[in-house]
Amino acid sequence: MDYKETLLMPKTDFPMRGGLPNKEPQIQAQWEKQDLYHRILDKNAGKPDYILHDGPPYANGQIHMGHALNKIIKDFITRYKAMTGHRTPYVPGWDTHGLPIEQALTKKGVNRKEMSVAEFRELCKQFALEQVELQKTDFKRLGLNADWNKPYVTLQEVFEAEQIRLFGDMAKKGYIYKGKKPVYWSPSSESSLAEAEIEYQDKVSPSIYVAFDTKDGKGIVEPGVKFVIWTTTPWTLPANVAIAVNPELTYVQVNVEGKSYIVTQALLDSVCEAVGWDKEAVTIEKEFKGTELERLTVQHPFIDRESLLILGDHVTTDAGTGCVHTAPGHGEDDFIVGQKYDLPVISPVDDKGVFTEEAGEFAGVYYDKANKLITDKLTEIGALLKLEFFTHSYPHDWRTKKPVIFRATPQWFASINKVRQDILNAIEETEFKVDWGKTRIYNMIRDRGDWVISRQRAWGVPLPVFYAENGDIIMEEETIEHVAALVERFGSNVWYEREAKDLLPEGYTHPGSPNGEFTKENDIMDVWFDSGSSHRGVLEARPELSFPADLYFEGSDQYRGWFNSSITTAVATRGQSPYKKLLSHGFVMDGQGRKMSKSLGNTILPEKVVKQMGADIIRLWVMSVDYLADVRISDDILKQVSEVYRKIRNTFRFLLGNVNDFNPADAVAYEDLVEVDRYMLNRLYDFVAKARDHYENNDYLFMYQELQNFINVELSNFYLDYGKDILYIEAKDADIRRSMQTVLYEILVSLTKLLAPVIPHTAEEIWSHTPHVTEDSVHLTDMPEVHEVDSDLVAKWDRFLTLRDDVLKALEEARKEKTIGKSLEAKVTLYVENADDKAILDSMDHLHQLFITSQAEVVDEKVGNDYAEASVLVEKADGEKCERCWNYSTELNDDHLCLRCAAVVAE
């Protein structure tokens, strides 16, 4: 007789193959139809809010794996919080102003000179909104739960208006001012350039070493001792106001042919070689730490002006002398360090690159031609130690292909000095997952200069500043609020569509404009001011959100960017940080740890992976990486993740198949469970507690590792394998079977909920196949509760499993020696020396089932082979094979059934 029909084999419609690329869009369509985002919010109405504020990605081009990593982890966080009693409104955002969009239109053939600024800006807006929609589609395909119908976009009227109001609040407090800052300037184009408009070409430049005589040595350096600087831009020497030294370097005063010079010790040999000093004849007279030289003064070689000795970390030993010529009007590092010392910003060059009267005897000379005149002057006064020429890579204007210069031009600034300590205090009160994150932003705020918030571009939010006829700056509360109200109604293009007088309040007058004439500022705000205002334009403006946010989470580059600009504007206007906690992730590299680039051909786009494997595979990959550092992805890595997914899926399929005839209403009470089932339930409790702890601490890699251990080791290698002899063979309502099903059902439901934030599509599919659940979506449930773990029971069974490992090794060896085939053909005899181990084994019912053998016996004398914890003898099982369960028995009936199977079949 064929007894197959009498077995209770697993039954489920849950397919073995995921088919995610086709299935996920169907599940997402179902979520949309259900309005799941708002249903989740409604479920948690009245409960504590958890606000994760989305940092806006730039709306230009396809999303990449860095975007996916960022957004998916945010989704882990908000989905988990929603399943632990929190209302989690999540509003996605986009950054939509700035140069890249202007450039994209130029590349598409838009000639902005043929249209007004307002017309060009309208094209920018349309392009940006198109990009938002493209990226939105890609983000939604990743299964992100968000308010996709009402995102925030930095070009929205309300956002721009709030940004202008924030600017007004900072202006009112005296934090906004106009000053000078060096920017890339193209004399050939007569305009400032952004970094994206720079390209590098080879250029021949002079290389000179110049001596500055000490003026006031503060008793440390004698007057007349010469500090040696090196520069490749002699034309910037008229703007020199300082010499920078590194505080950590050692400097030496050396005697060369009766004259004393100071350079850093680390570069002395190379200076001797470059200048032509005889190393053997050079003697060291004194040594100084860089810090000792601070605030000494030297005499400018050819201008009646003293230059200050200052400290700067930008001073290195890569080249030069360790004493760096500093002209804040002509260099970024110079300007930044100059701010700390309140150095004057001198830039005696006009728009065409010609020296102004401020350059004295060099006035009227083109800057590049001035190089020779200045070196001749230095030679004449004996300050030039060496002149030579060299070829190097130098920035050029990408349009004219001509060299550019750094030139200080009038710019708008937000004062950091006035709020620096308040920001640092706010950082101290912010929660960080890793200490280096706090150190990083703290040091950046501590060391940064004032923030240049103006840009000479068209596409952005205008600076709401007017000028009177006499040049007075008009930046008043009344005028700024009037502009904000106009922008809120008409959008920021109103600034470009109307004259200045039409942007001012009705009847506005100013003493500096007796004729009632006004002009307006042409510069726009830095895009970091845009996104840095999102706490005002989104958190405070959206009724479902609140300020401050619980969390800001972005890439580690945002310590310099969004994290920085946001806390600056929030502290300046609201007196507190916009985030309670700060968390960051690394960059996505290829499998070899290289940056992704088209030239290397190593880019992996989310869109491609989603089409081939499914979004849940990307999401599981995100769970599997240590996101705090740089992470790696490749086709091979994704294949490994797919294998883990397959194992997870098959485990769920086994669970679903074996609870198909179980109703949780018939669940066995905890105290009545078979002990092994109680043990496995406690292992589940332990996993639930650890998983929830990992979610709380944003430790997804640890959870991934725990998950694999639970599924592969606890379930597959032991419990589910052992359980087949019960689930398939025992009578449908047998106590031992119902006991196990009670635990399997609990594992099924708990694991599905725990994995719902990570693989939401698969979890939803599992939920739809789970019998007797009441919620129509797993995402409307709560996380499994944390239960106390019976540690004594767990310790007992963990010890048993260690002893069982020895039995499994013995069985494997017996298989190799052909003593047995399958383990059910075996009879195991076991000896342990330890009395506690003997007590554990003696307490076990159905020991042979736990070993997946036909017979098992514990004896008092050593047998068989010795293993790590026990001695084990494996023999051929006694009796014959039962035709139904395949266990061997000495008591088979005439139908070749063991007593157990005979009883089940008789029913």
C-alpha positions in Angstrom: 0.0 0.0 0.0 1.1 3.6 -0.7 1.0 5.4 2.6 1.9 8.8 1.1 -1.7 9.9 1.2 -1.7 9.4 5.0 1.2 11.8 5.6 0.4 15.4 6.5 2.7 17.0 4.0 3.1 20.9 3.9 0.4 22.7 2.0 0.6 26.4 1.0 0.1 28.5 -2.1 3.1 30.6 -1.1 5.5 30.0 -4.1 9.1 28.9 -3.7 10.3 31.4 -6.3 10.0 35.1 -5.3 9.3 36.6 -8.8 9.9 39.9 -7.1 10.3 42.1 -10.2 6.7 41.2 -11.3 5.2 40.8 -7.9 6.4 43.9 -6.1 4.6 46.4 -8.4 1.4 44.5 -7.8 1.8 44.7 -4.0 2.7 48.4 -4.3 -0.4 49.1 -6.3 -2.4 47.3 -3.6 -0.8 49.6 -0.9 -1.7 52.6 -3.0 -5.3 51.4 -3.4 -5.5 50.8 0.4 -3.9 54.3 1.1 -1.6 52.4 3.4 0.6 55.4 4.2 -2.4 57.2 5.8 -3.8 54.1 7.3 -0.6 53.5 9.2 -0.7 57.1 10.5 -4.4 56.6 11.5 -3.5 53.4 13.4 -1.1 55.4 15.5 -3.2 58.6 15.9 -2.8 60.0 19.4 0.5 58.1 20.0 3.9 59.8 20.3 5.3 61.3 17.1 8.6 60.1 15.6 9.8 62.6 13.0 12.6 61.6 10.6 13.2 64.7 8.4 14.3 63.8 4.9 17.4 65.5 3.6 16.5 66.6 0.0 18.5 64.8 -2.7 19.3 67.0 -5.7 16.8 66.8 -8.5 19.0 65.9 -11.4 19.6 62.5 -13.0 18.8 58.9 -12.0 19.0 57.8 -8.4 22.1 55.8 -7.6 22.9 53.2 -4.9 23.9 55.9 -2.4 20.3 57.2 -2.7 18.9 53.7 -2.3 21.0 53.0 0.8 19.9 56.3 2.3 16.2 56.1 1.6 15.9 52.4 2.5 17.5 52.8 5.9 15.1 55.7 6.6 12.3 53.3 5.6 13.6 50.7 8.1 13.5 53.4 10.8 10.1 54.8 10.1 8.4 51.4 9.5 9.8 50.0 12.7 8.7 53.1 14.7 5.2 52.8 13.2 5.1 49.2 14.5 6.2 50.2 18.0 3.5 52.7 18.8 4.7 55.9 17.0 3.0 58.2 14.5 5.5 58.5 11.8 4.7 61.0 9.1 7.5 60.9 6.5 7.6 63.7 3.9 10.2 63.1 1.2 11.9 66.2 -0.3 14.0 67.5 -3.2 16.6 70.2 -3.6 15.8 71.9 -6.8 17.9 75.1 -7.2 21.5 75.7 -8.3 24.0 75.5 -11.1 23.6 71.9 -12.2 20.1 72.5 -13.5 21.3 75.7 -15.3 24.1 73.6 -16.9 21.7 70.8 -17.8 19.5 73.3 -19.7 22.6 74.8 -21.5 23.6 71.3 -22.6 20.1 70.8 -24.0 20.7 73.8 -26.2 18.9 76.5 -24.2 20.5 79.9 -24.9 19.7 82.0 -21.9 21.0 85.1 -23.5 18.0 85.0 -25.8 15.5 85.3 -23.0 14.8 87.2 -19.8 16.1 85.9 -16.4 12.5 85.2 -15.5 11.9 83.1 -18.6 15.1 81.1 -18.1 14.1 80.5 -14.4 10.8 79.2 -15.6 12.6 76.6 -17.8 14.7 75.7 -14.8 11.6 75.1 -12.7 10.0 72.9 -15.3 13.2 70.8 -15.7 13.6 70.4 -12.0 10.0 69.2 -11.5 10.5 66.7 -14.3 13.5 65.4 -12.5 11.6 65.2 -9.3 8.9 63.0 -10.9 11.6 60.7 -12.5 13.4 60.2 -9.2 10.1 59.8 -7.3 9.2 56.9 -9.6 12.5 55.2 -8.8 12.2 55.8 -5.1 8.6 54.5 -4.9 9.7 51.3 -6.7 12.0 50.6 -3.7 9.0 50.1 -1.6 9.4 53.3 0.5 6.4 54.2 2.7 6.1 58.0 2.4 3.8 60.9 1.5 4.6 60.7 -2.2 1.6 62.8 -3.2 2.7 65.8 -1.0 6.5 65.9 -1.0 8.4 69.1 -0.2 10.3 70.7 -3.0 12.6 73.7 -2.3 11.1 75.6 -5.3 7.6 75.5 -3.8 6.3 79.0 -3.0 5.7 78.2 0.7 9.2 76.8 1.2 10.8 79.8 -0.6 8.7 82.3 1.5 9.8 80.6 4.8 13.4 80.6 3.6 13.2 84.3 3.0 11.6 84.8 6.5 14.4 82.8 8.0 16.9 85.1 6.3 14.9 88.0 7.7 15.2 86.6 11.2 18.9 86.3 10.9 19.2 89.8 9.4 17.2 91.2 12.3 19.6 89.6 14.8 22.6 91.1 13.0 23.9 87.9 11.6 23.7 88.9 7.9 26.3 91.3 6.4 28.0 92.2 3.2 31.7 91.7 2.8 34.4 90.4 0.5 35.4 86.8 -0.3 37.7 85.3 -3.0 36.0 83.4 -5.7 37.1 81.9 -9.0 37.1 84.9 -11.4 37.6 84.7 -15.1 39.2 87.9 -16.5 38.4 86.6 -20.0 34.7 86.3 -19.2 34.7 89.1 -16.6 32.6 87.0 -14.3 32.8 84.8 -11.2 32.7 81.0 -11.9 31.4 78.1 -9.9 33.7 75.1 -9.4 31.7 73.2 -12.0 32.8 75.8 -14.6 36.5 75.1 -14.0 38.7 72.8 -16.0 42.4 72.2 -15.5 45.1 72.7 -18.1 48.8 72.9 -18.0 50.3 76.4 -17.5 53.8 77.7 -17.1 54.2 79.8 -13.9 57.1 81.5 -12.1 58.2 79.8 -8.9 59.9 82.3 -6.5 61.4 82.3 -3.0 61.1 85.6 -1.2 62.6 86.9 2.1 60.4 88.9 4.6 62.4 90.8 7.3 61.2 90.4 10.9 59.8 93.6 12.3 58.5 92.7 15.7 59.9 89.4 16.9 58.3 89.7 20.4 61.7 88.7 21.9 61.5 85.3 20.2 63.0 86.2 16.8 65.6 89.0 16.3 64.6 91.9 14.1 66.0 91.5 10.6 65.9 87.7 10.6 64.2 86.7 7.3 61.1 84.4 7.0 61.3 82.7 3.6 58.1 82.2 1.6 57.5 80.4 -1.7 54.8 81.3 -4.3 53.9 80.6 -7.9 51.8 83.8 -8.1 54.1 86.8 -7.6 51.2 89.0 -8.8 49.4 88.3 -5.5 52.2 89.7 -3.3 50.7 93.3 -3.3 47.8 91.7 -1.4 50.0 89.9 1.2 49.0 90.7 4.8 50.3 87.6 6.6 52.6 84.6 6.6 51.0 81.3 7.9 53.0 78.6 9.8 51.8 75.2 11.0 51.4 75.2 14.8 52.6 71.6 15.0 55.8 71.9 12.8 59.3 72.7 14.1 60.9 75.8 12.5 64.6 76.5 12.4 66.6 79.7 12.1 69.6 79.0 9.9 72.7 81.1 9.2 73.6 81.3 5.5 76.7 83.4 4.7 76.1 85.7 7.7 72.3 86.2 7.2 69.6 84.4 9.2 66.5 82.8 7.6 63.6 80.8 9.0 62.0 77.8 7.3 60.5 74.6 8.7 63.0 71.9 9.6 61.2 69.3 7.5 61.8 71.3 4.3 65.3 72.7 5.1 67.1 70.3 2.7 64.8 70.9 -0.2 64.9 74.7 0.4 68.8 74.6 0.3 68.6 72.7 -3.0 66.0 75.0 -4.5 67.6 78.3 -3.5 71.2 77.1 -4.0 72.5 77.2 -0.4 75.4 75.0 0.4 74.0 72.5 2.9 77.4 71.9 4.5 77.8 75.7 5.2 74.3 76.1 6.6 74.2 76.2 10.4 71.1 76.0 12.7 71.0 78.8 15.2 67.6 78.3 16.9 64.5 76.1 16.8 60.9 77.2 17.3 57.5 75.4 17.5 55.1 76.9 15.0 52.9 78.1 18.0 55.7 80.3 19.3 55.7 82.4 16.1 52.1 83.4 16.3 51.4 87.2 16.0 55.1 88.2 15.3 55.2 90.7 12.4 57.4 91.0 9.3 57.9 93.9 6.9 56.3 93.6 3.5 59.2 93.6 1.0 58.0 96.6 -1.2 54.9 98.0 0.4 54.8 100.1 3.6 52.8 97.5 5.5 53.5 94.9 8.2 52.4 91.3 7.7 51.3 89.2 10.6 52.6 85.7 11.5 49.5 83.4 11.9 48.8 79.7 12.5 47.1 77.5 9.9 46.5 73.8 9.6 46.5 74.1 5.8 50.3 74.6 5.9 52.0 71.3 4.9 55.4 70.0 4.1 54.5 68.9 0.6 56.4 71.8 -1.0 57.7 75.3 -0.3 59.2 76.4 3.0 56.5 75.8 5.6 56.0 79.6 5.7 53.0 80.4 3.5 52.4 83.7 1.8 48.9 84.7 2.8 46.6 87.0 0.7 43.0 86.7 1.8 41.8 88.5 -1.2 43.3 85.9 -3.5 42.9 82.5 -1.9 40.3 80.3 -0.3 42.6 78.9 2.5 44.0 82.4 3.0 40.6 83.9 3.4 39.4 81.3 5.8 42.4 81.6 8.1 42.3 85.3 7.6 38.8 85.5 9.1 40.1 84.1 12.4 42.7 86.8 12.6 40.5 89.6 11.2 42.9 90.2 8.4 42.0 92.8 5.8 40.9 91.4 2.4 42.9 93.3 -0.2 42.2 92.5 -3.9 43.7 95.2 -6.1 42.5 93.7 -9.4 39.5 94.8 -11.4 37.0 92.7 -13.5 39.4 92.5 -16.4 42.3 91.3 -14.3 44.1 94.7 -14.3 45.7 96.2 -11.2 43.8 99.1 -9.5 45.3 102.1 -7.8 45.4 100.1 -4.6 48.4 98.2 -6.2 50.5 101.3 -6.1 53.2 101.4 -8.7 51.7 98.4 -10.5 48.4 100.1 -11.2 47.1 99.6 -14.7 49.1 96.5 -15.4 47.5 93.2 -16.4 47.9 90.7 -13.5 49.9 88.2 -15.5 52.3 90.8 -16.9 52.8 92.1 -13.4 54.6 88.8 -12.5 57.8 90.0 -14.2 57.6 93.6 -12.8 57.2 92.3 -9.3 60.1 89.8 -9.5 62.2 92.6 -10.9 61.3 94.7 -8.0 62.1 92.0 -5.5 65.5 91.5 -7.2 66.2 95.2 -7.0 65.6 95.3 -3.2 67.4 92.1 -2.5 64.3 90.1 -1.3 64.3 87.6 -4.2 66.2 84.4 -3.3 65.3 82.4 -6.3 63.2 82.6 -9.5 62.5 79.7 -11.9 59.7 78.6 -14.1 57.7 75.3 -14.0 54.7 73.7 -15.8 51.7 72.7 -13.6 48.0 72.0 -13.8 46.1 75.2 -13.3 42.3 76.2 -13.3 40.9 77.6 -16.5 37.6 79.0 -17.6 35.7 76.1 -19.3 34.2 78.4 -21.9 37.2 80.7 -22.9 39.9 78.1 -22.0 41.8 81.0 -20.4 43.4 81.0 -16.9 41.3 82.1 -13.9 42.3 83.9 -10.7 41.0 83.9 -7.2 39.7 87.4 -6.6 37.8 88.9 -3.7 34.4 90.3 -4.7 31.5 91.6 -2.6 29.5 88.8 -1.2 26.8 88.3 1.4 27.7 86.4 4.6 26.0 84.8 7.6 28.1 85.4 10.7 29.2 82.2 12.3 31.3 83.9 15.0 28.2 85.4 16.6 26.4 82.1 17.0 29.4 79.7 17.1 29.3 78.9 20.8 25.5 78.5 20.7 25.9 75.9 17.8 28.6 74.1 19.7 26.4 73.9 22.8 23.5 72.6 20.6 25.9 69.9 19.2 26.7 68.9 22.8 23.0 68.3 23.5 22.5 66.3 20.3 22.5 62.5 20.4 25.1 60.7 18.1 25.4 57.0 17.5 29.1 57.2 17.0 31.5 59.7 18.7 33.4 60.5 15.5 30.2 62.0 14.0 30.0 64.4 16.9 33.7 65.2 16.7 33.4 65.8 13.0 30.6 68.4 13.0 31.9 70.0 16.2 35.3 70.6 14.7 33.8 71.9 11.5 31.7 74.4 13.3 34.5 75.3 15.6 37.0 76.0 12.8 34.7 77.3 10.0 34.8 80.9 8.9 31.7 83.0 8.2 29.3 81.5 5.7 29.2 83.0 2.2 25.5 82.7 1.4 25.4 84.7 -2.0 25.8 83.2 -5.4 26.1 85.0 -8.7 23.6 82.8 -10.5 20.0 83.0 -11.8 18.3 79.8 -10.6 17.7 80.2 -6.9 16.0 82.1 -4.1 16.8 85.8 -4.4 18.4 87.7 -1.6 15.6 90.0 -0.4 17.9 93.1 -0.3 17.3 96.5 -1.8 19.6 99.5 -2.3 18.8 103.2 -1.8 20.0 105.8 -4.3 23.0 106.6 -2.1 24.0 102.9 -1.9 22.5 102.3 1.5 21.6 98.6 2.1 17.8 98.2 2.8 17.3 94.9 4.7 14.5 95.7 7.1 11.9 93.5 8.8 9.1 95.2 6.9 10.6 94.9 3.5 11.7 91.3 3.9 8.3 90.2 5.1 6.6 92.0 2.2 8.9 90.1 -0.3 8.2 86.8 1.6 4.4 87.4 1.2 4.8 88.1 -2.5 6.9 85.0 -3.0 4.4 82.9 -1.1 1.7 84.1 -3.5 3.6 84.3 -6.8 6.8 82.3 -6.3 10.3 83.7 -6.3 10.1 84.6 -10.0 8.2 87.7 -8.9 11.6 89.2 -7.9 12.7 89.0 -11.5 9.3 90.0 -13.1 8.9 93.3 -11.1 10.9 96.4 -10.6 12.4 97.1 -7.2 9.8 99.7 -6.3 7.0 97.2 -7.0 8.6 94.7 -4.6 8.6 97.2 -1.7 5.6 97.9 0.5 3.1 100.5 -0.8 4.3 104.0 0.0 7.7 102.8 1.3 10.3 105.6 1.8 13.9 105.7 2.8 16.2 108.7 3.6 18.8 107.4 1.2 16.3 107.7 -1.7 15.0 111.2 -1.8 13.7 110.6 -5.4 12.0 107.3 -4.4 14.3 105.3 -6.6 15.5 101.8 -5.5 17.5 98.9 -6.9 17.5 95.3 -5.9 20.1 92.7 -5.2 20.9 90.4 -8.1 22.5 87.5 -6.2 20.7 84.4 -5.1 21.1 82.4 -1.9 23.5 79.5 -1.6 21.6 76.2 -2.2 22.8 75.1 1.2 20.8 77.9 2.6 17.8 76.5 0.7 18.1 73.0 2.2 19.3 74.4 5.5 16.0 76.2 5.8 14.0 73.0 5.5 13.3 72.9 9.3 11.4 76.1 8.8 9.9 75.4 5.4 8.9 71.9 6.2 9.1 70.8 9.9 7.4 74.0 11.1 5.2 74.7 8.0 3.7 71.2 7.6 0.9 70.6 10.2 1.6 66.9 10.5 5.3 67.5 11.3 7.0 69.3 14.2 10.2 71.0 15.2 12.8 69.8 16.1 12.9 66.5 14.3 13.8 63.3 16.1 16.4 62.3 13.5 18.4 63.7 10.6 20.1 60.8 8.6 22.2 61.4 5.5 25.6 60.5 4.0 28.8 61.4 5.9 29.5 64.3 3.5 26.6 66.2 5.1 28.5 67.0 8.2 30.0 69.7 6.0 26.7 70.2 4.1 23.0 69.8 5.3 23.7 68.9 8.9 25.9 72.0 9.1 23.7 74.5 7.4 20.6 73.2 9.2 22.0 73.5 12.7 23.4 76.9 11.9 20.2 78.5 10.7 18.1 76.7 13.4 20.3 77.8 16.3 20.6 81.3 14.8 16.8 81.7 14.5 15.3 79.3 17.0 18.0 78.9 19.6 18.2 75.1 19.2 19.3 72.3 16.9 16.7 71.1 14.3 17.5 67.5 15.2 17.6 65.6 18.4 19.7 62.8 16.9 22.2 62.7 14.1 23.1 59.6 12.1 25.1 59.2 8.9 26.1 56.5 6.4 29.2 56.0 4.3 29.5 55.9 0.5 28.7 53.0 -1.8 31.8 51.5 -3.5 32.1 48.6 -5.9 33.2 45.1 -4.9 36.8 46.1 -4.8 36.3 49.2 -2.7 36.6 51.7 -5.6 34.3 54.6 -6.3 31.7 54.0 -8.9 32.2 55.8 -12.2 31.2 55.5 -15.8 34.8 55.4 -16.9 35.5 52.4 -14.8 32.3 50.8 -15.9 31.5 49.6 -12.3 28.3 51.5 -11.7 25.3 49.5 -10.4 22.0 51.3 -10.7 19.0 50.5 -8.4 16.7 50.5 -11.4 18.6 47.6 -13.1 18.8 45.5 -9.9 15.1 46.1 -9.2 14.2 44.9 -12.8 16.5 41.8 -12.5 16.1 40.8 -8.8 13.6 43.0 -7.0 13.6 45.8 -4.5 13.6 43.4 -1.5 17.0 42.1 -2.6 18.4 45.7 -2.5 16.8 46.2 0.8 18.2 42.9 2.2 21.7 44.1 0.9 21.2 47.3 2.8 20.5 45.3 6.0 23.7 43.2 5.4 26.2 46.1 5.2 27.9 48.1 7.9 26.4 51.4 6.7 28.4 53.5 9.2 31.5 53.1 7.0 31.8 52.9 3.2 29.9 49.8 1.8 30.5 47.6 -1.1 28.2 46.3 -3.8 28.7 44.1 -6.9 26.9 41.4 -8.9 28.6 38.7 -6.8 27.6 40.4 -3.5 24.0 40.7 -4.7 24.0 37.0 -5.7 25.1 36.1 -2.2 22.3 38.3 -0.8 19.9 36.5 -3.2 20.9 33.2 -1.7 20.2 34.5 1.8 16.8 35.7 0.6 16.1 32.3 -1.0 16.9 30.6 2.4 14.6 33.1 4.2 11.8 32.5 1.7 12.1 28.7 1.8 12.0 28.8 5.6 8.8 30.8 5.5 7.4 28.4 3.0 8.1 25.5 5.3 6.4 27.4 8.2 3.3 28.3 6.2 3.0 24.8 4.8 3.1 23.2 8.3 0.5 25.5 9.9 -2.1 25.2 7.1 -4.3 23.0 9.3 -3.6 25.0 12.6 -5.9 27.5 14.2 -4.2 29.7 16.8 -7.5 29.4 18.8 -6.3 25.8 19.5 -2.8 26.9 20.6 -1.3 24.8 23.4 -0.7 26.8 26.6 2.9 27.6 27.4 3.1 25.3 30.4 1.7 22.4 28.4 4.1 22.7 25.5 6.6 19.9 24.9 9.9 20.9 26.4 11.7 21.2 23.1 8.9 23.5 21.8 9.2 25.6 25.0 12.9 25.9 24.3 12.4 27.0 20.7 9.8 29.5 21.8 12.4 31.0 24.2 14.9 31.1 21.5 12.4 33.1 19.5 11.8 35.4 22.5 15.6 35.9 22.6 15.7 36.7 18.9 12.8 39.1 19.1 14.5 41.0 22.0 17.8 41.2 20.2 16.2 42.2 16.9 14.1 44.9 18.5 17.3 46.2 20.3 19.1 46.2 17.0 16.2 48.2 15.4 16.3 50.7 18.3 20.1 51.2 17.9 20.0 51.2 14.1 22.3 48.1 14.0 20.9 46.3 11.0 24.0 44.3 10.2 23.9 42.7 13.6 20.2 41.9 13.1 21.1 40.3 9.7 23.6 38.1 11.3 21.2 37.1 14.1 18.5 36.4 11.6 20.7 34.1 9.6 21.8 32.3 12.7 18.2 31.8 13.9 17.0 30.6 10.5 20.0 28.4 9.5 21.1 27.1 12.9 18.2 27.2 15.3 15.4 26.4 12.8 16.8 24.6 9.7 19.7 22.7 11.2 17.7 21.6 14.2 14.1 22.4 15.0 12.5 22.2 11.5 14.6 19.1 10.6 13.7 17.4 13.8 10.0 18.4 13.4 9.4 16.7 10.1 9.0 13.4 11.9 6.2 15.0 14.0 4.5 17.3 11.6 4.3 14.8 8.7 3.9 11.5 10.6 1.8 12.1 13.8 -2.0 12.3 13.8 -3.4 15.6 12.8 -4.5 16.6 16.3 -1.8 14.8 18.2 -0.7 16.8 21.2 2.9 16.6 20.2 2.0 18.0 16.8 -0.2 20.8 18.0 2.5 21.7 20.5 5.0 22.2 17.7 2.5 24.0 15.5 1.8 26.4 18.3 5.4 27.4 18.3 5.8 27.3 14.5 2.8 29.7 14.1 4.3 32.1 16.7 7.7 32.0 14.9 5.9 32.6 11.5 3.9 35.6 12.7 6.8 37.1 14.8 9.4 36.7 12.0 7.1 38.2 9.4 6.5 41.3 11.6 10.2 41.6 12.4 11.2 41.5 8.8 8.3 43.7 7.5 10.4 47.0 7.7 13.3 45.3 5.8 11.6 43.2 3.1 8.1 44.8 3.1 6.9 43.2 -0.2 7.9 39.7 0.9 6.5 40.2 4.4 3.2 41.4 2.9 3.1 38.3 0.6 3.8 36.0 3.5 1.1 37.7 5.6 -1.5 37.2 2.8 -0.8 33.5 3.0 -0.8 33.3 6.8 -4.0 31.7 8.1 -6.2 33.3 10.8 -4.6 36.8 10.8 -7.0 39.7 11.2 -5.1 42.7 9.8 -5.2 43.1 6.0 -1.6 44.2 5.9 1.4 43.2 8.0 2.3 46.9 8.1 -0.8 47.6 10.2 0.4 45.3 12.9 2.8 45.9 15.8 6.2 44.4 16.5 6.1 41.2 18.5 6.2 41.8 22.3 9.4 41.2 24.2 9.0 38.3 26.7 11.2 37.2 29.5 13.5 34.3 28.5 13.7 31.2 30.6 17.5 31.2 30.8 17.8 27.9 32.7 15.7 26.1 30.0 17.7 27.7 27.2 21.0 26.8 28.9 19.9 23.2 29.3 18.9 22.8 25.7 21.9 24.7 24.4 24.0 22.2 26.2 22.0 19.3 24.7 22.6 20.7 21.2 26.4 20.8 21.9 26.2 17.1 22.8 24.0 16.5 19.7 26.8 18.0 17.6 29.0 15.1 18.6 26.2 12.6 17.5 25.9 14.4 14.2 29.7 14.1 13.6 29.5 10.4 14.4 26.6 9.9 12.1 28.5 11.6 9.3 31.5 9.4 9.8 29.3 6.3 9.8 27.8 7.5 6.5 31.3 7.8 5.0 32.2 4.3 6.2 28.9 3.0 4.6 27.7 1.7 8.0 24.5 3.6 7.4 22.9 5.6 4.6 20.3 8.0 5.9 20.4 8.8 9.6 17.1 7.0 10.2 19.0 3.8 9.5 21.1 4.4 12.6 21.0 3.3 16.2 23.0 5.6 18.5 24.6 4.7 21.8 25.9 7.6 23.8 28.1 7.9 26.9 29.0 11.2 28.7 31.3 11.4 31.8 29.7 14.6 33.2 26.8 13.8 35.5 24.9 17.0 34.6 25.1 16.0 30.9 23.9 12.5 31.8 20.9 14.1 33.6 20.1 16.3 30.6 20.1 13.3 28.2 18.1 11.1 30.6 15.4 13.8 30.9 14.8 13.9 27.1 11.7 12.2 25.7 12.0 10.8 22.2 15.8 11.2 22.2 16.0 9.3 18.9 13.7 11.9 17.2 16.0 14.7 18.4 18.9 12.9 16.8 16.8 12.0 13.7 17.7 8.4 14.2 15.5 5.3 14.7 16.9 4.4 18.1 19.0 6.1 20.8 20.3 5.0 24.1 22.4 6.6 26.9 24.7 4.1 28.7 27.0 4.2 31.7 30.1 2.9 30.1 32.3 4.3 27.3 31.4 3.1 23.8 32.4 3.8 20.3 34.6 6.8 19.4 35.5 9.8 21.6 34.4 13.3 20.5 34.6 16.7 22.0 31.9 16.2 24.7 30.8 12.5 24.4 31.6 9.0 23.2 29.3 7.8 20.5 28.7 4.4 18.9 26.7 4.4 15.6 25.3 1.0 14.5 22.7 -0.2 12.0 19.3 0.3 13.5 17.5 -2.8 15.0 14.5 -4.2 13.2 13.0 -3.2 9.8 12.0 0.0 8.1 8.4 1.2 8.6 6.9 1.8 5.2 5.3 5.0 6.3 7.7 7.0 8.6 10.9 5.2 7.5 12.0 4.7 11.1 13.3 1.3 11.9 11.5 -0.8 14.5 11.4 -4.4 15.9 7.6 -4.2 16.2 6.3 -3.9 12.7 2.8 -5.2 11.9 1.8 -7.2 8.9 1.5 -4.0 6.8 5.1 -3.1 7.7 4.0 -0.3 9.9 5.4 0.6 13.3 3.1 0.9 16.2 2.8 4.7 15.9 2.0 4.7 12.2 -0.4 1.8 12.6 -2.4 3.8 15.2 -2.4 6.9 13.0 -3.5 5.0 9.9 -6.2 3.2 11.9 -7.8 6.6 12.8 
